[in-house]
Amino acid sequence: MTNLPAASPGDALRFAFGTLTVLPARLTRWDRAAARGGMLAAPLVGAVVGLSAAACGGLLVALGAGPLLAAVGTVAVPAVLTRALHLDGLADTADALGSGKEAEDALQIMKQSDIGPFGVVVLVFTLLAQVASAAACYAHGWVYGGAAAVVSAVAARVALLVACRRGVPAARPGGLGAAVAGSVPRWAALGSAALYAALASAGGAGFGGLTPLRFGCAVLLATAAGDLLVRRCTRRLGGVTGDVFGAVTESAATLAFLTLSLR
């Protein structure tokens, strides 16, 4: 097997932004090395998405909006910047897991374009939880609300990074899921989770009290939630898919927001 050259930082960033957002990023490589670099760069994508969401929420507050409307804008921005692909993956994964069917049939359900009852219910409650949590964060001030948006978006992509660690198989060949599944060394995945939790804690220092601990816990709890979902899908479906990675991202973002709202 020919060893692929390591991906450059530019290759990694183009892979990350080109596959995880609608932002213009021309893919130059589509191989395991680029996938590994791209997933390691995923939290940086989260930072850009989170800052954009925080800017929207802050602008709405500046225009006189209350916490609820600011929260709606904050939750809408990531959906727009990702073409709602993560939300679609969450709905498809819920339908597959809720179907009670064997792995092959459940995977076929995930490939269908329509959304079933399980998907609708999970999607509605997830968005409600995100908006309610974001509104509670904005109730503590627009700065805290914006910081929560950034931490939530980064934590979601940290969970995605950890979900791509070696040892996690792809449920089927082809597609983005198979390209990135198992591409990140375990030490790099776990080290990244610890690093971003520490950075989140440092970022929360300006709020005083237990906020630094809360920010760090938000990243770790979001990552743990994503890992539980990955383990469930691996047992139930035989591996992960692109839809599962989307579900991991949304589930982690929701739990991070919820953690930060309980201030």
Backbone bond lengths (Angstrom), bond angles and torsions (degrees), N, CA, C in turn:
res aa  C-N    CA-C-N  psi(-1)  N-CA   C-N-CA  omega(-1)  CA-C   N-CA-C  phi
1 M - - - 1.458 - - 1.517 109.41 -
2 T 1.304 119.04 127.62 1.449 123.18 -177.98 1.516 110.38 -74.59
3 N 1.356 115.80 131.43 1.455 119.95 177.97 1.522 109.27 -75.86
4 L 1.325 116.06 129.92 1.452 120.88 179.25 1.517 109.80 -81.71
5 P 1.323 117.81 143.46 1.461 119.68 176.14 1.526 109.78 -65.00
6 A 1.327 115.55 148.65 1.458 119.80 179.82 1.525 109.90 -61.97
7 A 1.318 115.22 146.11 1.461 120.15 178.77 1.524 109.44 -76.12
8 S 1.309 116.05 138.54 1.455 120.68 176.54 1.527 109.07 -75.71
9 P 1.341 117.75 163.06 1.476 119.09 175.37 1.521 112.30 -54.82
10 G 1.326 116.42 -36.91 1.467 119.54 178.29 1.513 111.74 -65.09
11 D 1.342 117.06 -42.14 1.465 120.82 177.27 1.527 110.47 -61.01
12 A 1.338 115.70 -43.62 1.463 120.38 -178.07 1.527 111.14 -63.95
13 L 1.325 116.59 -45.23 1.459 120.02 -178.64 1.525 111.19 -67.28
14 R 1.324 116.86 -39.35 1.467 119.00 178.57 1.522 110.64 -65.30
15 F 1.329 117.30 -39.10 1.459 120.33 177.88 1.528 109.76 -64.72
16 A 1.327 116.73 -45.49 1.455 120.74 -177.34 1.526 111.59 -63.38
17 F 1.328 116.70 -52.25 1.463 119.39 -177.25 1.534 111.49 -73.43
18 G 1.327 116.26 -31.50 1.461 119.15 -179.02 1.513 113.56 -72.00
19 T 1.325 117.63 -28.61 1.464 120.59 -178.43 1.525 112.90 -99.55
20 L 1.323 117.85 -23.77 1.464 120.81 -173.38 1.520 114.24 -106.44
21 T 1.340 117.82 -7.63 1.466 119.90 -179.69 1.526 109.77 -142.63
22 V 1.332 114.23 173.25 1.468 120.35 174.60 1.524 110.94 -91.52
23 L 1.312 117.88 -0.99 1.458 121.27 -178.43 1.530 109.62 -64.76
24 P 1.325 117.37 142.56 1.469 119.88 -176.66 1.529 111.63 -65.73
25 A 1.321 115.73 118.98 1.462 121.77 178.13 1.526 107.16 -153.70
26 R 1.304 116.66 104.00 1.461 121.06 -176.05 1.522 110.01 -74.59
27 L 1.348 115.57 116.82 1.461 120.04 179.64 1.526 110.36 -67.84
28 T 1.314 116.10 128.25 1.463 120.95 177.62 1.522 112.03 -105.04
29 R 1.332 116.44 -19.85 1.458 120.69 179.34 1.517 109.65 -142.40
30 W 1.340 115.50 143.91 1.463 122.21 175.96 1.520 106.97 -136.06
31 D 1.309 115.85 77.48 1.457 121.66 -179.97 1.524 108.60 -145.42
32 R 1.327 116.11 178.79 1.457 119.72 -174.41 1.526 112.04 -64.93
33 A 1.327 117.07 -36.65 1.462 119.12 179.62 1.526 110.84 -64.71
34 A 1.331 115.95 -43.69 1.464 119.74 178.06 1.524 110.79 -66.72
35 A 1.339 116.90 -38.25 1.462 120.54 178.40 1.521 110.82 -63.21
36 R 1.325 116.42 -42.48 1.468 119.93 178.77 1.530 110.50 -61.46
37 G 1.327 116.15 -48.42 1.458 119.42 178.34 1.515 112.32 -62.73
38 G 1.335 116.30 -39.50 1.454 120.24 -179.75 1.517 112.64 -64.40
39 M 1.321 117.09 -41.13 1.461 119.13 179.42 1.529 111.55 -72.11
40 L 1.316 117.72 -32.26 1.455 119.68 174.28 1.529 111.24 -66.20
41 A 1.326 115.86 -26.78 1.468 120.92 178.10 1.521 112.52 -88.80
42 A 1.328 118.22 -2.93 1.468 121.07 -176.41 1.525 113.07 -55.98
43 P 1.354 120.31 -40.74 1.467 118.53 178.22 1.527 113.23 -61.56
44 L 1.329 117.95 -27.88 1.462 119.84 175.35 1.528 110.10 -67.62
45 V 1.324 116.22 -36.96 1.463 120.06 173.08 1.527 109.51 -60.85
46 G 1.334 115.46 -42.31 1.453 119.75 177.94 1.517 112.09 -59.84
47 A 1.330 116.87 -38.83 1.464 120.32 178.68 1.520 111.07 -62.65
48 V 1.334 117.47 -42.47 1.469 121.17 179.22 1.524 110.21 -65.84
49 V 1.328 116.31 -45.32 1.468 120.50 178.89 1.526 110.12 -62.90
50 G 1.325 117.12 -44.15 1.449 121.00 -179.15 1.516 113.11 -65.23
51 L 1.327 116.91 -41.52 1.469 120.29 177.96 1.529 110.52 -64.46
52 S 1.326 116.59 -37.76 1.471 119.94 177.19 1.522 110.71 -64.70
53 A 1.334 116.23 -42.11 1.458 120.40 178.18 1.523 110.95 -64.65
54 A 1.344 116.36 -41.80 1.455 120.62 179.22 1.525 110.93 -64.74
55 A 1.338 116.73 -38.08 1.463 120.23 178.75 1.525 110.80 -63.50
56 C 1.322 116.53 -39.95 1.467 120.73 178.34 1.525 110.35 -64.59
57 G 1.333 116.15 -47.10 1.458 119.73 179.35 1.517 112.09 -62.42
58 G 1.342 116.49 -42.55 1.455 120.39 179.05 1.515 112.28 -64.28
59 L 1.335 116.55 -39.06 1.465 120.26 178.30 1.523 110.72 -63.98
60 L 1.318 116.96 -42.54 1.464 120.11 179.22 1.528 110.97 -62.97
61 V 1.343 116.65 -40.99 1.466 119.72 177.55 1.522 110.15 -63.40
62 A 1.343 116.75 -42.12 1.459 120.80 179.51 1.522 111.54 -62.43
63 L 1.335 117.13 -29.44 1.468 121.34 179.37 1.522 112.64 -85.29
64 G 1.323 116.02 1.02 1.456 120.06 175.74 1.505 115.51 104.11
65 A 1.337 118.00 5.43 1.468 120.67 -179.90 1.518 110.70 -71.84
66 G 1.307 116.14 152.68 1.450 121.67 175.67 1.516 111.51 -85.07
67 P 1.330 117.48 177.44 1.472 121.39 -178.22 1.529 113.58 -57.15
68 L 1.336 117.36 -37.06 1.467 119.46 -176.63 1.525 111.43 -66.57
69 L 1.331 116.95 -46.54 1.458 119.49 -179.75 1.525 110.93 -67.00
70 A 1.338 116.48 -37.95 1.465 119.99 175.99 1.527 110.42 -61.61
71 A 1.331 116.45 -37.54 1.462 120.90 179.13 1.520 111.38 -66.71
72 V 1.332 116.62 -40.99 1.461 120.07 178.65 1.525 110.42 -60.63
73 G 1.333 116.81 -45.47 1.458 120.11 178.24 1.513 111.85 -62.78
74 T 1.328 116.22 -39.91 1.463 120.78 -179.45 1.524 111.76 -64.17
75 V 1.313 116.96 -40.30 1.470 120.72 -179.98 1.527 111.21 -75.03
76 A 1.330 116.91 -30.23 1.465 120.34 -178.12 1.522 112.19 -70.23
77 V 1.330 117.31 -35.52 1.471 120.16 -174.89 1.525 112.45 -59.81
78 P 1.341 120.28 -49.69 1.468 118.51 177.91 1.525 113.32 -59.31
79 A 1.342 116.71 -35.49 1.465 119.50 178.20 1.519 110.63 -62.94
80 V 1.330 116.39 -41.17 1.464 120.75 179.84 1.523 110.67 -68.36
81 L 1.322 116.55 -44.92 1.468 120.37 -175.75 1.524 113.27 -70.08
82 T 1.330 117.00 -15.48 1.470 120.39 178.95 1.525 112.27 -112.80
83 R 1.341 117.47 11.36 1.472 122.49 -175.72 1.527 111.34 57.55
84 A 1.326 116.95 22.76 1.473 122.92 -178.03 1.530 112.11 59.82
85 L 1.332 117.46 21.57 1.464 120.08 -178.17 1.528 111.68 -65.97
86 H 1.336 116.41 -36.34 1.464 118.32 178.71 1.521 111.10 -67.63
87 L 1.316 116.17 -39.04 1.464 119.59 177.44 1.523 110.83 -65.25
88 D 1.328 116.43 -40.11 1.457 120.38 176.89 1.527 110.66 -62.78
89 G 1.330 116.17 -40.62 1.459 119.93 177.69 1.514 112.04 -64.41
90 L 1.335 116.54 -37.94 1.464 120.55 177.06 1.526 110.77 -61.77
91 A 1.329 116.90 -46.15 1.463 120.69 -179.78 1.526 111.33 -64.13
92 D 1.330 117.00 -43.92 1.465 120.26 -179.63 1.525 111.57 -64.89
93 T 1.324 116.43 -39.63 1.467 119.96 179.28 1.518 110.58 -66.26
94 A 1.330 116.95 -40.51 1.466 120.36 178.05 1.524 111.14 -62.16
95 D 1.333 116.29 -42.08 1.474 119.38 178.19 1.524 111.22 -63.16
96 A 1.342 116.15 -41.66 1.467 119.76 -178.55 1.521 111.29 -66.11
97 L 1.333 116.62 -47.12 1.460 120.04 -177.92 1.527 111.43 -69.84
98 G 1.328 116.34 -32.18 1.451 119.99 -178.14 1.516 114.86 -83.34
99 S 1.321 116.10 -7.78 1.464 119.72 -175.73 1.525 113.11 -72.69
100 G 1.329 116.15 -26.69 1.449 119.61 -176.93 1.519 113.77 74.94
101 K 1.327 118.00 8.73 1.460 122.03 -177.24 1.529 110.92 -90.37
102 E 1.331 115.19 166.71 1.456 120.77 176.57 1.526 110.10 -64.71
103 A 1.335 115.29 164.84 1.458 121.02 -172.45 1.526 112.80 -55.10
104 E 1.329 117.37 -45.86 1.464 120.34 -177.17 1.526 111.36 -62.18
105 D 1.323 116.48 -44.47 1.467 120.19 179.51 1.529 111.08 -69.28
106 A 1.325 116.30 -37.37 1.465 119.94 178.74 1.529 110.72 -64.35
107 L 1.329 117.03 -39.95 1.467 120.55 177.49 1.526 110.81 -65.06
108 Q 1.315 116.55 -34.95 1.463 119.91 177.66 1.527 110.37 -66.47
109 I 1.318 117.01 -36.78 1.470 120.91 176.75 1.524 109.86 -61.54
110 M 1.314 116.73 -39.38 1.468 120.99 -179.62 1.521 111.63 -64.17
111 K 1.325 117.04 -28.77 1.467 120.47 -177.67 1.520 112.77 -80.64
112 Q 1.324 117.84 -16.41 1.456 120.42 -178.68 1.522 110.66 -70.90
113 S 1.318 115.58 149.41 1.467 120.48 -175.48 1.523 113.63 -79.98
114 D 1.334 116.98 -20.96 1.464 118.85 -177.81 1.522 110.77 -84.47
115 I 1.337 116.08 164.51 1.459 122.41 179.01 1.519 108.08 -114.45
116 G 1.323 116.20 129.53 1.458 121.61 -179.53 1.518 112.11 -89.64
117 P 1.331 116.74 -176.08 1.469 121.01 -175.95 1.514 114.04 -62.28
118 F 1.342 117.62 -40.29 1.454 119.25 178.70 1.530 110.49 -62.48
119 G 1.320 115.11 -42.66 1.459 119.41 -179.92 1.513 112.29 -62.70
120 V 1.323 116.85 -42.67 1.465 121.04 -179.57 1.521 110.93 -62.97
121 V 1.329 116.16 -47.22 1.468 120.50 -177.90 1.531 110.75 -62.57
122 V 1.325 116.68 -47.44 1.470 120.17 -179.26 1.521 110.79 -64.05
123 L 1.328 116.93 -40.84 1.458 120.91 179.97 1.530 111.19 -62.92
124 V 1.323 116.54 -46.28 1.470 120.97 -178.42 1.524 110.68 -62.36
125 F 1.325 116.90 -48.44 1.461 119.33 -177.06 1.526 112.09 -70.25
126 T 1.312 117.44 -31.83 1.462 119.88 176.69 1.527 110.80 -65.19
127 L 1.323 116.99 -46.71 1.461 120.41 179.44 1.528 110.91 -65.88
128 L 1.338 117.25 -39.35 1.457 120.08 176.71 1.528 110.58 -61.67
129 A 1.327 116.36 -42.77 1.465 120.15 179.61 1.528 111.10 -64.67
130 Q 1.334 116.94 -39.76 1.459 119.88 179.21 1.523 111.07 -65.83
131 V 1.333 117.02 -45.42 1.464 120.39 -179.04 1.525 110.58 -65.67
132 A 1.322 117.22 -44.52 1.462 120.53 -179.19 1.529 110.87 -63.53
133 S 1.322 116.72 -42.33 1.459 120.14 179.38 1.520 111.47 -66.82
134 A 1.333 116.33 -42.76 1.460 119.60 178.66 1.525 110.79 -63.78
135 A 1.331 117.15 -38.85 1.464 120.63 178.60 1.527 110.62 -63.30
136 A 1.339 116.74 -40.52 1.456 120.06 177.45 1.521 111.02 -63.40
137 C 1.320 116.89 -35.57 1.471 120.48 177.69 1.527 110.72 -68.25
138 Y 1.337 117.01 -42.76 1.465 120.00 178.93 1.526 111.80 -67.73
139 A 1.311 117.03 -23.10 1.462 120.23 176.42 1.532 111.18 -65.45
140 H 1.319 117.52 -20.94 1.463 122.07 176.08 1.526 111.63 -88.99
141 G 1.325 117.43 4.20 1.456 121.29 -179.86 1.516 110.77 120.56
142 W 1.346 116.17 150.17 1.463 118.99 -175.76 1.522 112.25 -68.39
143 V 1.332 117.49 -26.89 1.466 119.36 178.41 1.527 110.11 -67.98
144 Y 1.321 115.96 -45.72 1.467 119.09 178.20 1.522 110.34 -64.66
145 G 1.314 117.13 -41.04 1.458 120.14 178.51 1.509 112.01 -61.04
146 G 1.329 116.81 -43.72 1.458 120.25 178.16 1.517 112.20 -65.40
147 A 1.341 116.33 -41.07 1.463 119.65 178.01 1.522 111.05 -62.97
148 A 1.328 116.40 -38.76 1.463 120.21 177.75 1.520 111.28 -63.41
149 A 1.337 116.84 -37.74 1.465 120.35 178.20 1.523 111.13 -62.41
150 V 1.331 116.28 -41.51 1.469 120.15 179.93 1.523 110.62 -67.13
151 V 1.332 116.42 -47.84 1.467 120.08 -178.63 1.527 110.83 -62.01
152 S 1.324 117.00 -41.15 1.462 120.39 179.51 1.523 111.71 -62.12
153 A 1.323 116.25 -44.47 1.468 119.77 -178.74 1.524 111.44 -67.43
154 V 1.320 116.82 -39.75 1.472 119.78 177.94 1.519 110.16 -67.59
155 A 1.336 116.99 -44.70 1.463 120.51 -179.41 1.527 111.30 -59.57
156 A 1.337 116.51 -37.47 1.462 120.37 179.18 1.518 111.15 -61.88
157 R 1.348 116.46 -40.19 1.472 119.84 -179.42 1.516 111.94 -79.14
158 V 1.322 118.11 -25.28 1.463 119.63 171.25 1.521 109.62 -64.97
159 A 1.333 116.12 -42.40 1.472 120.12 176.71 1.525 110.64 -61.01
160 L 1.330 116.66 -39.01 1.463 120.62 177.00 1.511 110.77 -63.71
161 L 1.326 116.69 -43.51 1.466 121.31 178.90 1.528 110.24 -58.17
162 V 1.332 116.23 -48.44 1.465 120.48 -178.63 1.532 110.72 -65.13
163 A 1.330 116.79 -33.40 1.465 120.30 178.29 1.525 111.94 -65.83
164 C 1.331 117.55 -20.44 1.468 121.85 -179.24 1.529 112.62 -93.32
165 R 1.328 117.34 13.30 1.463 120.08 -177.10 1.536 111.19 -70.01
166 R 1.300 114.83 159.29 1.462 120.54 178.59 1.523 110.38 -63.48
167 G 1.310 114.71 142.98 1.453 120.86 -177.35 1.510 112.94 102.61
168 V 1.344 117.16 -15.19 1.465 121.12 176.47 1.524 107.74 -95.65
169 P 1.337 118.97 112.51 1.464 121.15 -174.52 1.521 112.80 -82.23
170 A 1.311 115.14 157.98 1.464 121.02 171.71 1.524 108.72 -82.61
171 A 1.330 116.27 141.65 1.466 119.91 -178.55 1.517 111.94 -75.58
172 R 1.330 117.34 -24.89 1.459 121.18 179.46 1.515 108.82 -154.69
173 P 1.319 117.52 156.39 1.463 120.35 -179.77 1.528 111.07 -75.66
174 G 1.312 114.98 156.17 1.455 120.15 175.51 1.514 112.77 86.36
175 G 1.327 115.42 156.02 1.456 121.56 177.08 1.508 112.73 84.90
176 L 1.326 114.64 175.34 1.456 120.44 -178.27 1.522 111.85 -64.72
177 G 1.330 116.70 -37.06 1.451 119.61 -179.41 1.518 112.38 -57.19
178 A 1.334 116.61 -47.49 1.458 120.52 179.38 1.526 111.31 -68.66
179 A 1.326 117.15 -29.95 1.470 120.57 -178.63 1.516 111.93 -67.74
180 V 1.340 117.37 -35.87 1.465 119.81 -173.66 1.521 113.29 -106.46
181 A 1.321 118.87 -16.43 1.465 120.94 -178.44 1.526 110.48 -60.29
182 G 1.316 116.78 128.94 1.466 121.38 178.46 1.505 114.83 69.19
183 S 1.325 118.34 16.81 1.468 120.58 -175.02 1.522 113.38 -85.99
184 V 1.328 118.52 -18.85 1.462 121.78 -174.40 1.525 110.21 -103.21
185 P 1.321 118.87 127.74 1.470 120.30 175.80 1.521 111.17 -57.37
186 R 1.319 116.20 145.41 1.462 120.09 -177.09 1.519 112.00 -58.99
187 W 1.332 116.82 -42.44 1.460 119.36 -178.05 1.523 111.32 -63.55
188 A 1.340 116.30 -36.54 1.458 120.22 178.85 1.523 111.24 -69.27
189 A 1.336 116.55 -38.61 1.457 120.37 179.73 1.521 111.16 -66.13
190 L 1.330 116.44 -49.75 1.459 119.79 -178.06 1.525 111.64 -69.43
191 G 1.336 116.10 -36.43 1.462 119.62 176.94 1.515 111.75 -64.47
192 S 1.332 116.58 -38.11 1.461 120.67 178.38 1.520 110.64 -65.30
193 A 1.327 116.65 -40.71 1.465 119.89 178.70 1.525 110.62 -60.76
194 A 1.329 116.44 -44.45 1.466 120.05 178.90 1.523 111.16 -65.02
195 L 1.339 116.60 -40.46 1.459 120.84 -179.12 1.522 111.44 -63.10
196 Y 1.316 117.11 -48.19 1.464 119.80 -176.84 1.525 111.62 -72.03
197 A 1.330 117.59 -28.52 1.465 119.46 173.74 1.527 109.65 -65.67
198 A 1.332 116.40 -41.51 1.463 120.20 178.51 1.526 111.05 -65.79
199 L 1.330 117.18 -41.13 1.464 120.59 178.50 1.529 110.79 -64.60
200 A 1.329 116.44 -39.69 1.465 119.72 178.06 1.523 110.12 -63.41
201 S 1.328 116.90 -42.33 1.458 120.35 178.06 1.522 110.92 -60.78
202 A 1.316 116.10 -43.49 1.464 119.67 178.71 1.528 110.81 -62.99
203 G 1.334 116.48 -38.30 1.457 120.14 178.90 1.511 113.11 -66.44
204 G 1.334 116.96 -26.57 1.460 120.47 -179.85 1.512 113.95 -85.92
205 A 1.345 116.82 -2.49 1.467 120.10 -176.08 1.527 111.75 -61.72
206 G 1.329 117.02 -32.31 1.454 119.96 -177.12 1.518 113.94 -67.51
207 F 1.329 117.39 -16.54 1.468 120.27 -179.21 1.523 112.26 -89.36
208 G 1.314 116.68 -13.54 1.450 120.47 177.24 1.513 113.37 73.71
209 G 1.340 115.41 -178.23 1.454 121.50 178.14 1.517 112.45 60.68
210 L 1.313 115.00 -138.67 1.456 121.07 -179.05 1.529 112.84 -92.31
211 T 1.333 117.07 7.66 1.461 119.77 -176.34 1.526 113.34 -59.90
212 P 1.349 119.90 -42.12 1.475 117.81 177.01 1.524 112.67 -56.63
213 L 1.337 116.14 -42.54 1.466 120.02 178.22 1.519 110.35 -64.39
214 R 1.332 116.30 -40.93 1.460 120.73 -179.33 1.526 110.85 -63.54
215 F 1.336 117.58 -42.24 1.465 120.87 179.30 1.528 111.15 -62.92
216 G 1.329 116.39 -44.73 1.461 119.17 178.50 1.509 112.41 -64.71
217 C 1.341 116.50 -41.39 1.463 120.51 178.97 1.524 111.23 -65.16
218 A 1.333 116.94 -33.20 1.459 119.70 179.35 1.525 110.89 -60.03
219 V 1.329 116.55 -41.38 1.468 120.11 178.76 1.525 110.54 -67.85
220 L 1.316 117.03 -45.07 1.463 119.97 -177.02 1.521 112.02 -68.83
221 L 1.330 117.52 -41.17 1.463 120.37 179.23 1.525 111.23 -67.88
222 A 1.336 116.88 -38.03 1.462 120.00 176.93 1.525 110.62 -63.20
223 T 1.327 115.80 -41.02 1.468 120.15 178.97 1.523 110.81 -65.21
224 A 1.333 116.27 -41.48 1.465 120.31 179.05 1.524 111.16 -64.49
225 A 1.345 116.97 -39.62 1.463 120.21 178.08 1.522 110.88 -63.39
226 G 1.333 116.30 -42.77 1.459 119.90 177.36 1.516 111.70 -61.82
227 D 1.332 115.89 -38.90 1.466 119.67 -179.48 1.519 111.27 -67.34
228 L 1.325 117.19 -38.21 1.470 119.94 176.98 1.525 110.93 -61.97
229 L 1.334 116.36 -40.45 1.463 119.58 178.78 1.527 110.89 -66.43
230 V 1.316 116.76 -40.05 1.467 120.58 178.00 1.522 110.34 -61.55
231 R 1.324 117.04 -44.54 1.463 120.47 179.75 1.528 111.40 -63.20
232 R 1.322 115.51 -39.61 1.463 119.46 178.30 1.523 110.77 -63.92
233 C 1.319 117.02 -44.91 1.462 120.66 -178.79 1.523 111.51 -68.94
234 T 1.322 116.79 -34.43 1.462 119.86 178.20 1.525 110.76 -64.81
235 R 1.332 116.44 -42.01 1.470 119.84 177.86 1.525 111.36 -69.40
236 R 1.310 116.14 -40.76 1.468 121.09 -172.80 1.526 112.73 -81.76
237 L 1.348 116.62 -38.71 1.463 120.90 -173.44 1.523 113.50 -110.93
238 G 1.312 117.21 -7.19 1.456 120.13 -178.62 1.512 113.69 87.28
239 G 1.326 117.46 4.51 1.460 120.79 -179.07 1.516 110.51 159.52
240 V 1.323 115.30 -164.56 1.462 121.07 -177.31 1.525 109.97 -117.07
241 T 1.312 115.03 161.02 1.466 122.44 177.02 1.524 108.35 -133.67
242 G 1.319 116.33 177.91 1.450 119.83 174.92 1.516 111.82 -60.58
243 D 1.341 117.07 -36.37 1.465 120.66 177.26 1.522 111.07 -63.16
244 V 1.318 116.73 -40.55 1.465 120.21 178.61 1.523 110.22 -62.66
245 F 1.325 117.20 -40.80 1.467 119.85 178.24 1.528 110.59 -63.43
246 G 1.327 117.00 -37.34 1.460 119.84 175.11 1.515 111.52 -63.39
247 A 1.337 116.38 -42.00 1.460 120.92 178.71 1.519 111.21 -64.53
248 V 1.316 116.67 -38.72 1.470 121.06 176.65 1.523 110.35 -60.41
249 T 1.331 116.49 -45.42 1.458 121.06 -178.31 1.518 111.55 -61.54
250 E 1.331 117.65 -48.06 1.456 120.73 -178.33 1.522 111.90 -69.11
251 S 1.311 117.63 -39.81 1.462 120.60 179.19 1.522 110.73 -63.51
252 A 1.325 116.11 -42.90 1.460 120.37 179.82 1.523 111.45 -66.57
253 A 1.328 117.10 -41.69 1.463 120.45 178.50 1.523 110.96 -61.14
254 T 1.330 116.18 -40.21 1.462 120.61 -179.20 1.517 111.41 -65.28
255 L 1.330 117.08 -46.36 1.458 120.56 -178.85 1.528 110.90 -66.17
256 A 1.332 116.80 -37.11 1.465 119.36 177.91 1.525 110.43 -63.61
257 F 1.327 117.43 -46.63 1.462 121.02 177.67 1.532 110.77 -59.60
258 L 1.320 116.26 -43.16 1.468 120.41 -179.93 1.529 111.10 -61.64
259 T 1.313 116.34 -43.53 1.461 121.00 178.48 1.524 111.51 -60.72
260 L 1.314 116.04 -42.25 1.458 120.50 -177.33 1.532 111.82 -75.06
261 S 1.322 117.70 -22.53 1.461 120.56 -179.31 1.524 111.70 -76.54
262 L 1.313 118.47 -23.03 1.470 122.76 -176.96 1.521 109.27 -85.26
263 R 1.314 116.01 62.06 1.463 120.72 -175.60 1.520 109.70 -94.87
